[in-house]
Amino acid sequence: MLITVSVRYFAQLREERGSGYEQLQIETQSVGSLYKQLAAEHHFRLQPNQLRMVVNEEFTSVETELQDGDEVVFIPPVAGG
């Protein structure tokens, strides 16, 4: 079944993607599977275990199944001073 999700990228992922946002039509899958698919497509260097994953403003795990209309955010590690 095809669903539509919105994806937001920050920091390193935003730079590697060249954009901070995209909307996708995908087969129903987990947030971790979506990241692996996007990482292959956009050549992301970070592994899933290096990220915080958020679905609809709630931190979640890689196993969380996505639903139609979900907003997904991948948050990479951020260094600050």
All heavy atoms as a GROMACS GRO file, in nm:
protein
  648
    1MET      N    1   0.083  -0.118   0.000
    1MET     CA    2   0.000   0.000   0.000
    1MET      C    3   0.088   0.125   0.000
    1MET      O    4   0.182   0.135   0.078
    1MET     CB    5  -0.089  -0.002   0.124
    1MET     CG    6  -0.174   0.121   0.138
    1MET     SD    7  -0.290   0.105   0.275
    1MET     CE    8  -0.219   0.222   0.385
    2LEU      N    9   0.059   0.218  -0.088
    2LEU     CA   10   0.134   0.343  -0.092
    2LEU      C   11   0.081   0.442   0.010
    2LEU      O   12  -0.040   0.456   0.028
    2LEU     CB   13   0.123   0.408  -0.231
    2LEU     CG   14   0.209   0.351  -0.341
    2LEU    CD1   15   0.185   0.427  -0.471
    2LEU    CD2   16   0.356   0.354  -0.306
    3ILE      N   17   0.176   0.507   0.078
    3ILE     CA   18   0.142   0.612   0.173
    3ILE      C   19   0.226   0.735   0.138
    3ILE      O   20   0.328   0.725   0.070
    3ILE     CB   21   0.167   0.570   0.319
    3ILE    CG1   22   0.314   0.537   0.342
    3ILE    CG2   23   0.077   0.452   0.356
    3ILE    CD1   24   0.352   0.516   0.488
    4THR      N   25   0.183   0.851   0.187
    4THR     CA   26   0.258   0.975   0.168
    4THR      C   27   0.315   1.018   0.302
    4THR      O   28   0.241   1.023   0.402
    4THR     CB   29   0.167   1.086   0.112
    4THR    OG1   30   0.114   1.042  -0.014
    4THR    CG2   31   0.245   1.214   0.090
    5VAL      N   32   0.446   1.045   0.306
    5VAL     CA   33   0.511   1.095   0.427
    5VAL      C   34   0.591   1.220   0.392
    5VAL      O   35   0.639   1.235   0.280
    5VAL     CB   36   0.603   0.989   0.493
    5VAL    CG1   37   0.523   0.870   0.541
    5VAL    CG2   38   0.714   0.946   0.401
    6SER      N   39   0.605   1.307   0.491
    6SER     CA   40   0.691   1.424   0.479
    6SER      C   41   0.818   1.396   0.557
    6SER      O   42   0.812   1.341   0.668
    6SER     CB   43   0.623   1.548   0.538
    6SER     OG   44   0.502   1.573   0.472
    7VAL      N   45   0.934   1.432   0.500
    7VAL     CA   46   1.062   1.407   0.566
    7VAL      C   47   1.137   1.539   0.580
    7VAL      O   48   1.148   1.615   0.483
    7VAL     CB   49   1.147   1.306   0.485
    7VAL    CG1   50   1.278   1.278   0.557
    7VAL    CG2   51   1.070   1.177   0.460
    8ARG      N   52   1.187   1.564   0.700
    8ARG     CA   53   1.268   1.683   0.727
    8ARG      C   54   1.409   1.639   0.764
    8ARG      O   55   1.427   1.541   0.836
    8ARG     CB   56   1.208   1.766   0.839
    8ARG     CG   57   1.074   1.823   0.802
    8ARG     CD   58   1.032   1.934   0.897
    8ARG     NE   59   0.902   1.985   0.859
    8ARG     CZ   60   0.882   2.075   0.763
    8ARG    NH1   61   0.983   2.124   0.696
    8ARG    NH2   62   0.760   2.116   0.734
    9TYR      N   63   1.506   1.714   0.714
    9TYR     CA   64   1.647   1.686   0.739
    9TYR      C   65   1.711   1.806   0.807
    9TYR      O   66   1.680   1.921   0.774
    9TYR     CB   67   1.722   1.662   0.608
    9TYR     CG   68   1.665   1.552   0.524
    9TYR    CD1   69   1.590   1.581   0.411
    9TYR    CD2   70   1.688   1.419   0.555
    9TYR    CE1   71   1.538   1.480   0.330
    9TYR    CE2   72   1.636   1.317   0.476
    9TYR     CZ   73   1.562   1.350   0.364
    9TYR     OH   74   1.510   1.250   0.285
   10PHE      N   75   1.805   1.780   0.897
   10PHE     CA   76   1.877   1.886   0.966
   10PHE      C   77   2.027   1.861   0.959
   10PHE      O   78   2.072   1.748   0.938
   10PHE     CB   79   1.833   1.894   1.113
   10PHE     CG   80   1.690   1.938   1.129
   10PHE    CD1   81   1.588   1.846   1.147
   10PHE    CD2   82   1.657   2.072   1.122
   10PHE    CE1   83   1.457   1.886   1.160
   10PHE    CE2   84   1.525   2.114   1.136
   10PHE     CZ   85   1.426   2.021   1.154
   11ALA      N   86   2.104   1.969   0.976
   11ALA     CA   87   2.249   1.966   0.989
   11ALA      C   88   2.315   1.888   0.873
   11ALA      O   89   2.291   1.919   0.757
   11ALA     CB   90   2.289   1.911   1.125
   12GLN      N   91   2.396   1.789   0.906
   12GLN     CA   92   2.472   1.714   0.806
   12GLN      C   93   2.381   1.652   0.700
   12GLN      O   94   2.413   1.654   0.581
   12GLN     CB   95   2.554   1.605   0.875
   12GLN     CG   96   2.633   1.518   0.778
   12GLN     CD   97   2.712   1.410   0.850
   12GLN    OE1   98   2.740   1.420   0.969
   12GLN    NE2   99   2.750   1.306   0.777
   13LEU      N  100   2.268   1.597   0.740
   13LEU     CA  101   2.178   1.534   0.643
   13LEU      C  102   2.121   1.636   0.547
   13LEU      O  103   2.106   1.608   0.427
   13LEU     CB  104   2.065   1.460   0.714
   13LEU     CG  105   2.107   1.342   0.801
   13LEU    CD1  106   1.986   1.283   0.871
   13LEU    CD2  107   2.177   1.236   0.718
   14ARG      N  108   2.091   1.755   0.596
   14ARG     CA  109   2.040   1.862   0.510
   14ARG      C  110   2.145   1.899   0.405
   14ARG      O  111   2.113   1.918   0.289
   14ARG     CB  112   2.002   1.982   0.594
   14ARG     CG  113   1.943   2.095   0.514
   14ARG     CD  114   1.914   2.215   0.603
   14ARG     NE  115   1.824   2.302   0.533
   14ARG     CZ  116   1.729   2.371   0.588
   14ARG    NH1  117   1.708   2.364   0.717
   14ARG    NH2  118   1.652   2.449   0.515
   15GLU      N  119   2.269   1.908   0.448
   15GLU     CA  120   2.378   1.939   0.355
   15GLU      C  121   2.395   1.829   0.252
   15GLU      O  122   2.411   1.856   0.133
   15GLU     CB  123   2.508   1.961   0.431
   15GLU     CG  124   2.508   2.088   0.514
   15GLU     CD  125   2.632   2.101   0.600
   15GLU    OE1  126   2.736   2.042   0.567
   15GLU    OE2  127   2.625   2.172   0.703
   16GLU      N  128   2.395   1.704   0.296
   16GLU     CA  129   2.415   1.593   0.203
   16GLU      C  130   2.298   1.579   0.106
   16GLU      O  131   2.317   1.543  -0.009
   16GLU     CB  132   2.436   1.462   0.281
   16GLU     CG  133   2.568   1.459   0.355
   16GLU     CD  134   2.587   1.337   0.442
   16GLU    OE1  135   2.494   1.255   0.455
   16GLU    OE2  136   2.696   1.323   0.500
   17ARG      N  137   2.178   1.607   0.152
   17ARG     CA  138   2.058   1.598   0.067
   17ARG      C  139   2.046   1.718  -0.025
   17ARG      O  140   1.992   1.709  -0.134
   17ARG     CB  141   1.933   1.586   0.156
   17ARG     CG  142   1.799   1.596   0.084
   17ARG     CD  143   1.779   1.481  -0.011
   17ARG     NE  144   1.652   1.489  -0.078
   17ARG     CZ  145   1.632   1.545  -0.198
   17ARG    NH1  146   1.732   1.598  -0.263
   17ARG    NH2  147   1.512   1.545  -0.253
   18GLY      N  148   2.096   1.834   0.020
   18GLY     CA  149   2.082   1.956  -0.058
   18GLY      C  150   1.946   2.021  -0.039
   18GLY      O  151   1.908   2.111  -0.113
   19SER      N  152   1.873   1.975   0.062
   19SER     CA  153   1.739   2.027   0.090
   19SER      C  154   1.702   1.986   0.231
   19SER      O  155   1.749   1.885   0.282
   19SER     CB  156   1.637   1.968  -0.009
   19SER     OG  157   1.506   2.009   0.023
   20GLY      N  158   1.614   2.063   0.292
   20GLY     CA  159   1.570   2.031   0.426
   20GLY      C  160   1.437   1.960   0.433
   20GLY      O  161   1.390   1.925   0.541
   21TYR      N  162   1.375   1.935   0.316
   21TYR     CA  163   1.239   1.881   0.318
   21TYR      C  164   1.211   1.807   0.188
   21TYR      O  165   1.255   1.848   0.080
   21TYR     CB  166   1.138   1.995   0.332
   21TYR     CG  167   0.995   1.952   0.324
   21TYR    CD1  168   0.929   1.902   0.434
   21TYR    CD2  169   0.924   1.961   0.204
   21TYR    CE1  170   0.796   1.861   0.427
   21TYR    CE2  171   0.791   1.921   0.196
   21TYR     CZ  172   0.728   1.872   0.307
   21TYR     OH  173   0.598   1.832   0.300
   22GLU      N  174   1.136   1.701   0.199
   22GLU     CA  175   1.079   1.636   0.081
   22GLU      C  176   0.954   1.559   0.122
   22GLU      O  177   0.939   1.520   0.236
   22GLU     CB  178   1.179   1.547   0.008
   22GLU     CG  179   1.226   1.425   0.082
   22GLU     CD  180   1.328   1.346   0.001
   22GLU    OE1  181   1.307   1.324  -0.120
   22GLU    OE2  182   1.430   1.307   0.060
   23GLN      N  183   0.866   1.542   0.026
   23GLN     CA  184   0.746   1.462   0.047
   23GLN      C  185   0.756   1.343  -0.046
   23GLN      O  186   0.790   1.357  -0.163
   23GLN     CB  187   0.621   1.544   0.017
   23GLN     CG  188   0.495   1.478   0.064
   23GLN     CD  189   0.376   1.571   0.058
   23GLN    OE1  190   0.351   1.632  -0.044
   23GLN    NE2  191   0.304   1.582   0.169
   24LEU      N  192   0.728   1.225   0.009
   24LEU     CA  193   0.747   1.101  -0.066
   24LEU      C  194   0.622   1.015  -0.064
   24LEU      O  195   0.548   1.013   0.034
   24LEU     CB  196   0.859   1.019  -0.002
   24LEU     CG  197   0.993   1.087   0.018
   24LEU    CD1  198   1.079   1.002   0.109
   24LEU    CD2  199   1.060   1.106  -0.117
   25GLN      N  200   0.604   0.940  -0.172
   25GLN     CA  201   0.507   0.831  -0.173
   25GLN      C  202   0.588   0.703  -0.166
   25GLN      O  203   0.675   0.679  -0.250
   25GLN     CB  204   0.421   0.833  -0.299
   25GLN     CG  205   0.307   0.929  -0.291
   25GLN     CD  206   0.198   0.892  -0.389
   25GLN    OE1  207   0.225   0.861  -0.504
   25GLN    NE2  208   0.074   0.895  -0.343
   26ILE      N  209   0.562   0.624  -0.063
   26ILE     CA  210   0.640   0.503  -0.038
   26ILE      C  211   0.545   0.388  -0.005
   26ILE      O  212   0.430   0.408   0.030
   26ILE     CB  213   0.738   0.522   0.080
   26ILE    CG1  214   0.662   0.558   0.208
   26ILE    CG2  215   0.843   0.628   0.046
   26ILE    CD1  216   0.744   0.558   0.334
   27GLU      N  217   0.599   0.267  -0.015
   27GLU     CA  218   0.527   0.150   0.036
   27GLU      C  219   0.532   0.159   0.189
   27GLU      O  220   0.627   0.211   0.246
   27GLU     CB  221   0.596   0.022  -0.010
   27GLU     CG  222   0.582  -0.006  -0.158
   27GLU     CD  223   0.441  -0.046  -0.199
   27GLU    OE1  224   0.367  -0.104  -0.117
   27GLU    OE2  225   0.406  -0.017  -0.314
   28THR      N  226   0.431   0.108   0.255
   28THR     CA  227   0.430   0.105   0.401
   28THR      C  228   0.556   0.034   0.450
   28THR      O  229   0.590  -0.074   0.400
   28THR     CB  230   0.305   0.030   0.452
   28THR    OG1  231   0.191   0.096   0.401
   28THR    CG2  232   0.300   0.029   0.603
   29GLN      N  233   0.626   0.096   0.543
   29GLN     CA  234   0.751   0.041   0.595
   29GLN      C  235   0.785   0.107   0.728
   29GLN      O  236   0.718   0.201   0.770
   29GLN     CB  237   0.864   0.059   0.495
   29GLN     CG  238   0.895   0.204   0.461
   29GLN     CD  239   0.996   0.217   0.350
   29GLN    OE1  240   1.110   0.177   0.367
   29GLN    NE2  241   0.953   0.268   0.236
   30SER      N  242   0.893   0.061   0.791
   30SER     CA  243   0.937   0.120   0.917
   30SER      C  244   1.019   0.245   0.890
   30SER      O  245   1.073   0.265   0.780
   30SER     CB  246   1.020   0.019   0.997
   30SER     OG  247   1.145   0.000   0.934
   31VAL      N  248   1.033   0.327   0.994
   31VAL     CA  249   1.114   0.449   0.982
   31VAL      C  250   1.261   0.412   0.956
   31VAL      O  251   1.329   0.480   0.880
   31VAL     CB  252   1.095   0.541   1.104
   31VAL    CG1  253   1.153   0.480   1.230
   31VAL    CG2  254   1.154   0.678   1.079
   32GLY      N  255   1.309   0.303   1.013
   32GLY     CA  256   1.446   0.259   0.988
   32GLY      C  257   1.467   0.216   0.844
   32GLY      O  258   1.569   0.248   0.783
   33SER      N  259   1.371   0.145   0.788
   33SER     CA  260   1.379   0.104   0.647
   33SER      C  261   1.376   0.224   0.555
   33SER      O  262   1.448   0.229   0.455
   33SER     CB  263   1.264   0.010   0.611
   33SER     OG  264   1.274  -0.109   0.682
   34LEU      N  265   1.293   0.323   0.590
   34LEU     CA  266   1.289   0.445   0.509
   34LEU      C  267   1.424   0.514   0.511
   34LEU      O  268   1.474   0.556   0.407
   34LEU     CB  269   1.181   0.541   0.562
   34LEU     CG  270   1.177   0.678   0.493
   34LEU    CD1  271   1.149   0.665   0.344
   34LEU    CD2  272   1.076   0.769   0.561
   35TYR      N  273   1.487   0.523   0.629
   35TYR     CA  274   1.618   0.589   0.635
   35TYR      C  275   1.720   0.514   0.549
   35TYR      O  276   1.796   0.576   0.475
   35TYR     CB  277   1.670   0.602   0.779
   35TYR     CG  278   1.805   0.670   0.778
   35TYR    CD1  279   1.813   0.808   0.757
   35TYR    CD2  280   1.923   0.599   0.788
   35TYR    CE1  281   1.936   0.871   0.748
   35TYR    CE2  282   2.046   0.660   0.781
   35TYR     CZ  283   2.052   0.797   0.761
   35TYR     OH  284   2.174   0.860   0.751
   36LYS      N  285   1.721   0.383   0.557
   36LYS     CA  286   1.817   0.305   0.476
   36LYS      C  287   1.795   0.330   0.327
   36LYS      O  288   1.891   0.344   0.250
   36LYS     CB  289   1.806   0.156   0.508
   36LYS     CG  290   1.863   0.122   0.643
   36LYS     CD  291   1.850  -0.025   0.673
   36LYS     CE  292   1.898  -0.057   0.813
   36LYS     NZ  293   1.881  -0.198   0.845
   37GLN      N  294   1.670   0.338   0.285
   37GLN     CA  295   1.638   0.366   0.145
   37GLN      C  296   1.687   0.505   0.105
   37GLN      O  297   1.751   0.522   0.001
   37GLN     CB  298   1.486   0.356   0.126
   37GLN     CG  299   1.437   0.398  -0.011
   37GLN     CD  300   1.283   0.401  -0.016
   37GLN    OE1  301   1.217   0.325   0.053
   37GLN    NE2  302   1.230   0.490  -0.096
   38LEU      N  303   1.660   0.604   0.189
   38LEU     CA  304   1.703   0.741   0.160
   38LEU      C  305   1.855   0.755   0.166
   38LEU      O  306   1.913   0.829   0.087
   38LEU     CB  307   1.637   0.838   0.258
   38LEU     CG  308   1.485   0.850   0.244
   38LEU    CD1  309   1.428   0.932   0.360
   38LEU    CD2  310   1.447   0.911   0.110
   39ALA      N  311   1.918   0.683   0.259
   39ALA     CA  312   2.064   0.688   0.270
   39ALA      C  313   2.130   0.637   0.143
   39ALA      O  314   2.228   0.694   0.094
   39ALA     CB  315   2.111   0.607   0.391
   40ALA      N  316   2.076   0.530   0.087
   40ALA     CA  317   2.131   0.476  -0.038
   40ALA      C  318   2.108   0.573  -0.154
   40ALA      O  319   2.198   0.595  -0.236
   40ALA     CB  320   2.068   0.341  -0.068
   41GLU      N  321   1.991   0.632  -0.158
   41GLU     CA  322   1.956   0.724  -0.267
   41GLU      C  323   2.034   0.855  -0.261
   41GLU      O  324   2.078   0.906  -0.363
   41GLU     CB  325   1.806   0.754  -0.259
   41GLU     CG  326   1.754   0.840  -0.370
   41GLU     CD  327   1.603   0.859  -0.360
   41GLU    OE1  328   1.532   0.766  -0.317
   41GLU    OE2  329   1.558   0.970  -0.393
   42HIS      N  330   2.053   0.910  -0.140
   42HIS     CA  331   2.116   1.041  -0.123
   42HIS      C  332   2.260   1.034  -0.074
   42HIS      O  333   2.321   1.137  -0.047
   42HIS     CB  334   2.034   1.127  -0.027
   42HIS     CG  335   1.893   1.149  -0.071
   42HIS    ND1  336   1.859   1.195  -0.196
   42HIS    CD2  337   1.775   1.129  -0.007
   42HIS    CE1  338   1.727   1.204  -0.206
   42HIS    NE2  339   1.674   1.164  -0.093
   43HIS      N  340   2.312   0.912  -0.057
   43HIS     CA  341   2.451   0.891  -0.014
   43HIS      C  342   2.479   0.948   0.124
   43HIS      O  343   2.584   1.008   0.147
   43HIS     CB  344   2.550   0.946  -0.118
   43HIS     CG  345   2.522   0.897  -0.256
   43HIS    ND1  346   2.545   0.768  -0.295
   43HIS    CD2  347   2.467   0.960  -0.364
   43HIS    CE1  348   2.509   0.753  -0.422
   43HIS    NE2  349   2.460   0.867  -0.465
   44PHE      N  350   2.384   0.930   0.217
   44PHE     CA  351   2.407   0.974   0.354
   44PHE      C  352   2.517   0.889   0.416
   44PHE      O  353   2.522   0.768   0.397
   44PHE     CB  354   2.280   0.959   0.439
   44PHE     CG  355   2.167   1.050   0.398
   44PHE    CD1  356   2.037   1.011   0.420
   44PHE    CD2  357   2.190   1.173   0.340
   44PHE    CE1  358   1.931   1.094   0.386
   44PHE    CE2  359   2.086   1.257   0.305
   44PHE     CZ  360   1.956   1.218   0.328
   45ARG      N  361   2.604   0.952   0.493
   45ARG     CA  362   2.716   0.881   0.556
   45ARG      C  363   2.683   0.827   0.694
   45ARG      O  364   2.749   0.737   0.743
   45ARG     CB  365   2.837   0.973   0.563
   45ARG     CG  366   2.893   1.005   0.424
   45ARG     CD  367   3.006   1.102   0.431
   45ARG     NE  368   2.947   1.232   0.463
   45ARG     CZ  369   3.014   1.344   0.473
   45ARG    NH1  370   3.145   1.345   0.457
   45ARG    NH2  371   2.953   1.458   0.500
   46LEU      N  372   2.582   0.883   0.759
   46LEU     CA  373   2.548   0.839   0.895
   46LEU      C  374   2.468   0.710   0.893
   46LEU      O  375   2.384   0.689   0.806
   46LEU     CB  376   2.467   0.948   0.965
   46LEU     CG  377   2.542   1.078   0.992
   46LEU    CD1  378   2.446   1.184   1.045
   46LEU    CD2  379   2.656   1.056   1.090
   47GLN      N  380   2.494   0.626   0.992
   47GLN     CA  381   2.420   0.502   1.010
   47GLN      C  382   2.296   0.529   1.096
   47GLN      O  383   2.295   0.624   1.176
   47GLN     CB  384   2.508   0.397   1.078
   47GLN     CG  385   2.630   0.359   0.997
   47GLN     CD  386   2.593   0.301   0.862
   47GLN    OE1  387   2.509   0.212   0.853
   47GLN    NE2  388   2.653   0.352   0.756
   48PRO      N  389   2.192   0.447   1.085
   48PRO     CA  390   2.071   0.470   1.164
   48PRO      C  391   2.096   0.481   1.314
   48PRO      O  392   2.030   0.560   1.382
   48PRO     CB  393   1.984   0.348   1.132
   48PRO     CG  394   2.030   0.303   0.998
   48PRO     CD  395   2.179   0.333   0.994
   49ASN      N  396   2.192   0.405   1.367
   49ASN     CA  397   2.218   0.410   1.511
   49ASN      C  398   2.285   0.540   1.555
   49ASN      O  399   2.300   0.564   1.674
   49ASN     CB  400   2.299   0.289   1.556
   49ASN     CG  401   2.439   0.286   1.496
   49ASN    OD1  402   2.470   0.358   1.402
   49ASN    ND2  403   2.522   0.200   1.550
   50GLN      N  404   2.323   0.625   1.461
   50GLN     CA  405   2.382   0.755   1.493
   50GLN      C  406   2.278   0.867   1.496
   50GLN      O  407   2.312   0.981   1.525
   50GLN     CB  408   2.490   0.790   1.389
   50GLN     CG  409   2.608   0.695   1.389
   50GLN     CD  410   2.705   0.729   1.278
   50GLN    OE1  411   2.678   0.702   1.161
   50GLN    NE2  412   2.815   0.790   1.316
   51LEU      N  413   2.154   0.835   1.466
   51LEU     CA  414   2.048   0.936   1.454
   51LEU      C  415   1.944   0.924   1.563
   51LEU      O  416   1.925   0.817   1.620
   51LEU     CB  417   1.975   0.918   1.320
   51LEU     CG  418   2.056   0.923   1.194
   51LEU    CD1  419   1.970   0.880   1.076
   51LEU    CD2  420   2.113   1.061   1.171
   52ARG      N  421   1.874   1.033   1.585
   52ARG     CA  422   1.748   1.030   1.659
   52ARG      C  423   1.640   1.036   1.553
   52ARG      O  424   1.648   1.114   1.458
   52ARG     CB  425   1.735   1.150   1.753
   52ARG     CG  426   1.838   1.156   1.863
   52ARG     CD  427   1.828   1.046   1.968
   52ARG     NE  428   1.699   1.024   2.028
   52ARG     CZ  429   1.661   1.071   2.146
   52ARG    NH1  430   1.742   1.145   2.218
   52ARG    NH2  431   1.540   1.044   2.192
   53MET      N  432   1.539   0.955   1.566
   53MET     CA  433   1.430   0.952   1.469
   53MET      C  434   1.302   0.997   1.537
   53MET      O  435   1.270   0.954   1.648
   53MET     CB  436   1.415   0.812   1.412
   53MET     CG  437   1.539   0.769   1.337
   53MET     SD  438   1.521   0.608   1.263
   53MET     CE  439   1.686   0.587   1.197
   54VAL      N  440   1.232   1.086   1.469
   54VAL     CA  441   1.110   1.146   1.523
   54VAL      C  442   0.997   1.125   1.422
   54VAL      O  443   1.015   1.150   1.303
   54VAL     CB  444   1.131   1.297   1.549
   54VAL    CG1  445   1.003   1.361   1.599
   54VAL    CG2  446   1.246   1.320   1.645
   55VAL      N  447   0.883   1.080   1.470
   55VAL     CA  448   0.764   1.068   1.387
   55VAL      C  449   0.653   1.146   1.456
   55VAL      O  450   0.623   1.120   1.573
   55VAL     CB  451   0.724   0.920   1.365
   55VAL    CG1  452   0.593   0.912   1.287
   55VAL    CG2  453   0.834   0.845   1.292
   56ASN      N  454   0.598   1.242   1.384
   56ASN     CA  455   0.489   1.324   1.437
   56ASN      C  456   0.524   1.385   1.573
   56ASN      O  457   0.447   1.378   1.668
   56ASN     CB  458   0.358   1.246   1.444
   56ASN     CG  459   0.317   1.196   1.307
   56ASN    OD1  460   0.341   1.260   1.206
   56ASN    ND2  461   0.255   1.080   1.304
   57GLU      N  462   0.645   1.442   1.580
   57GLU     CA  463   0.694   1.515   1.697
   57GLU      C  464   0.719   1.428   1.820
   57GLU      O  465   0.727   1.479   1.931
   57GLU     CB  466   0.601   1.632   1.731
   57GLU     CG  467   0.590   1.731   1.618
   57GLU     CD  468   0.502   1.851   1.650
   57GLU    OE1  469   0.454   1.863   1.766
   57GLU    OE2  470   0.482   1.933   1.560
   58GLU      N  471   0.733   1.296   1.801
   58GLU     CA  472   0.766   1.207   1.912
   58GLU      C  473   0.887   1.122   1.875
   58GLU      O  474   0.891   1.062   1.767
   58GLU     CB  475   0.648   1.115   1.944
   58GLU     CG  476   0.530   1.189   2.003
   58GLU     CD  477   0.422   1.094   2.052
   58GLU    OE1  478   0.453   0.977   2.085
   58GLU    OE2  479   0.306   1.138   2.057
   59PHE      N  480   0.986   1.118   1.965
   59PHE     CA  481   1.101   1.031   1.942
   59PHE      C  482   1.052   0.888   1.931
   59PHE      O  483   0.961   0.846   2.002
   59PHE     CB  484   1.204   1.044   2.055
   59PHE     CG  485   1.279   1.174   2.049
   59PHE    CD1  486   1.249   1.276   2.137
   59PHE    CD2  487   1.378   1.195   1.954
   59PHE    CE1  488   1.317   1.397   2.132
   59PHE    CE2  489   1.446   1.315   1.948
   59PHE     CZ  490   1.415   1.416   2.037
   60THR      N  491   1.115   0.813   1.841
   60THR     CA  492   1.068   0.678   1.813
   60THR      C  493   1.186   0.587   1.784
   60THR      O  494   1.300   0.631   1.781
   60THR     CB  495   0.967   0.683   1.696
   60THR    OG1  496   0.904   0.557   1.685
   60THR    CG2  497   1.033   0.719   1.567
   61SER      N  498   1.159   0.462   1.758
   61SER     CA  499   1.263   0.365   1.725
   61SER      C  500   1.260   0.332   1.576
   61SER      O  501   1.165   0.366   1.506
   61SER     CB  502   1.243   0.236   1.805
   61SER     OG  503   1.132   0.166   1.756
   62VAL      N  504   1.363   0.263   1.532
   62VAL     CA  505   1.372   0.226   1.390
   62VAL      C  506   1.262   0.130   1.348
   62VAL      O  507   1.230   0.121   1.230
   62VAL     CB  508   1.510   0.165   1.355
   62VAL    CG1  509   1.621   0.267   1.371
   62VAL    CG2  510   1.539   0.041   1.438
   63GLU      N  511   1.200   0.061   1.444
   63GLU     CA  512   1.096  -0.036   1.412
   63GLU      C  513   0.958   0.026   1.391
   63GLU      O  514   0.866  -0.041   1.344
   63GLU     CB  515   1.084  -0.142   1.522
   63GLU     CG  516   1.205  -0.232   1.534
   63GLU     CD  517   1.310  -0.174   1.627
   63GLU    OE1  518   1.278  -0.085   1.708
   63GLU    OE2  519   1.426  -0.218   1.619
   64THR      N  520   0.939   0.151   1.425
   64THR     CA  521   0.807   0.215   1.415
   64THR      C  522   0.757   0.212   1.271
   64THR      O  523   0.827   0.255   1.179
   64THR     CB  524   0.814   0.360   1.465
   64THR    OG1  525   0.853   0.360   1.602
   64THR    CG2  526   0.680   0.430   1.450
   65GLU      N  527   0.637   0.158   1.253
   65GLU     CA  528   0.576   0.152   1.120
   65GLU      C  529   0.516   0.288   1.084
   65GLU      O  530   0.446   0.348   1.166
   65GLU     CB  531   0.468   0.044   1.113
   65GLU     CG  532   0.524  -0.096   1.116
   65GLU     CD  533   0.607  -0.132   0.995
   65GLU    OE1  534   0.564  -0.102   0.881
   65GLU    OE2  535   0.714  -0.193   1.014
   66LEU      N  536   0.543   0.333   0.965
   66LEU     CA  537   0.491   0.462   0.919
   66LEU      C  538   0.348   0.449   0.869
   66LEU      O  539   0.309   0.345   0.815
   66LEU     CB  540   0.581   0.517   0.809
   66LEU     CG  541   0.723   0.552   0.856
   66LEU    CD1  542   0.813   0.581   0.737
   66LEU    CD2  543   0.719   0.670   0.951
   67GLN      N  544   0.274   0.558   0.887
   67GLN     CA  545   0.134   0.566   0.844
   67GLN      C  546   0.119   0.682   0.745
   67GLN      O  547   0.200   0.775   0.745
   67GLN     CB  548   0.043   0.590   0.964
   67GLN     CG  549   0.058   0.489   1.076
   67GLN     CD  550   0.014   0.350   1.035
   67GLN    OE1  551  -0.088   0.333   0.968
   67GLN    NE2  552   0.090   0.250   1.074
   68ASP      N  553   0.014   0.678   0.667
   68ASP     CA  554  -0.012   0.784   0.571
   68ASP      C  555  -0.022   0.919   0.644
   68ASP      O  556  -0.089   0.930   0.746
   68ASP     CB  557  -0.143   0.756   0.496
   68ASP     CG  558  -0.163   0.849   0.378
   68ASP    OD1  559  -0.068   0.866   0.299
   68ASP    OD2  560  -0.273   0.904   0.366
   69GLY      N  561   0.048   1.018   0.592
   69GLY     CA  562   0.044   1.153   0.648
   69GLY      C  563   0.147   1.180   0.756
   69GLY      O  564   0.154   1.293   0.807
   70ASP      N  565   0.228   1.081   0.794
   70ASP     CA  566   0.329   1.102   0.898
   70ASP      C  567   0.433   1.203   0.856
   70ASP      O  568   0.468   1.214   0.738
   70ASP     CB  569   0.400   0.970   0.933
   70ASP     CG  570   0.320   0.880   1.024
   70ASP    OD1  571   0.216   0.924   1.077
   70ASP    OD2  572   0.362   0.763   1.041
   71GLU      N  573   0.486   1.276   0.957
   71GLU     CA  574   0.602   1.362   0.936
   71GLU      C  575   0.720   1.296   1.006
   71GLU      O  576   0.713   1.267   1.125
   71GLU     CB  577   0.581   1.502   0.992
   71GLU     CG  578   0.704   1.589   0.968
   71GLU     CD  579   0.691   1.727   1.026
   71GLU    OE1  580   0.680   1.739   1.150
   71GLU    OE2  581   0.693   1.823   0.948
   72VAL      N  582   0.826   1.273   0.932
   72VAL     CA  583   0.945   1.205   0.982
   72VAL      C  584   1.059   1.305   0.986
   72VAL      O  585   1.080   1.380   0.891
   72VAL     CB  586   0.983   1.086   0.890
   72VAL    CG1  587   1.106   1.015   0.944
   72VAL    CG2  588   0.866   0.990   0.876
   73VAL      N  589   1.132   1.305   1.097
   73VAL     CA  590   1.249   1.392   1.111
   73VAL      C  591   1.366   1.305   1.151
   73VAL      O  592   1.356   1.224   1.245
   73VAL     CB  593   1.226   1.502   1.217
   73VAL    CG1  594   1.349   1.591   1.228
   73VAL    CG2  595   1.102   1.583   1.184
   74PHE      N  596   1.477   1.321   1.079
   74PHE     CA  597   1.602   1.252   1.114
   74PHE      C  598   1.696   1.356   1.172
   74PHE      O  599   1.732   1.453   1.105
   74PHE     CB  600   1.664   1.187   0.990
   74PHE     CG  601   1.577   1.080   0.929
   74PHE    CD1  602   1.517   1.100   0.806
   74PHE    CD2  603   1.555   0.961   0.995
   74PHE    CE1  604   1.438   1.001   0.749
   74PHE    CE2  605   1.475   0.862   0.938
   74PHE     CZ  606   1.417   0.882   0.816
   75ILE      N  607   1.737   1.335   1.297
   75ILE     CA  608   1.822   1.432   1.366
   75ILE      C  609   1.960   1.371   1.386
   75ILE      O  610   1.977   1.276   1.464
   75ILE     CB  611   1.762   1.471   1.502
   75ILE    CG1  612   1.620   1.527   1.481
   75ILE    CG2  613   1.851   1.573   1.572
   75ILE    CD1  614   1.545   1.554   1.608
   76PRO      N  615   2.061   1.425   1.316
   76PRO     CA  616   2.197   1.375   1.334
   76PRO      C  617   2.260   1.430   1.461
   76PRO      O  618   2.207   1.524   1.520
   76PRO     CB  619   2.269   1.428   1.209
   76PRO     CG  620   2.195   1.552   1.175
   76PRO     CD  621   2.052   1.528   1.216
   77PRO      N  622   2.373   1.372   1.503
   77PRO     CA  623   2.442   1.428   1.618
   77PRO      C  624   2.485   1.572   1.587
   77PRO      O  625   2.524   1.602   1.475
   77PRO     CB  626   2.563   1.336   1.638
   77PRO     CG  627   2.572   1.253   1.517
   77PRO     CD  628   2.443   1.262   1.443
   78VAL      N  629   2.475   1.657   1.687
   78VAL     CA  630   2.511   1.797   1.668
   78VAL      C  631   2.614   1.836   1.771
   78VAL      O  632   2.593   1.812   1.891
   78VAL     CB  633   2.385   1.888   1.681
   78VAL    CG1  634   2.422   2.034   1.663
   78VAL    CG2  635   2.278   1.846   1.580
   79ALA      N  636   2.723   1.893   1.726
   79ALA     CA  637   2.826   1.943   1.819
   79ALA      C  638   2.806   2.093   1.836
   79ALA      O  639   2.769   2.162   1.742
   79ALA     CB  640   2.964   1.914   1.761
   80GLY      N  641   2.826   2.139   1.954
   80GLY     CA  642   2.808   2.282   1.979
   80GLY      C  643   2.916   2.334   2.071
   80GLY      O  644   2.990   2.258   2.132
   81GLY      N  645   2.922   2.462   2.080
   81GLY     CA  646   3.027   2.520   2.163
   81GLY      C  647   2.977   2.617   2.262
   81GLY      O  648   2.871   2.637   2.300
   0.00000   0.00000   0.00000
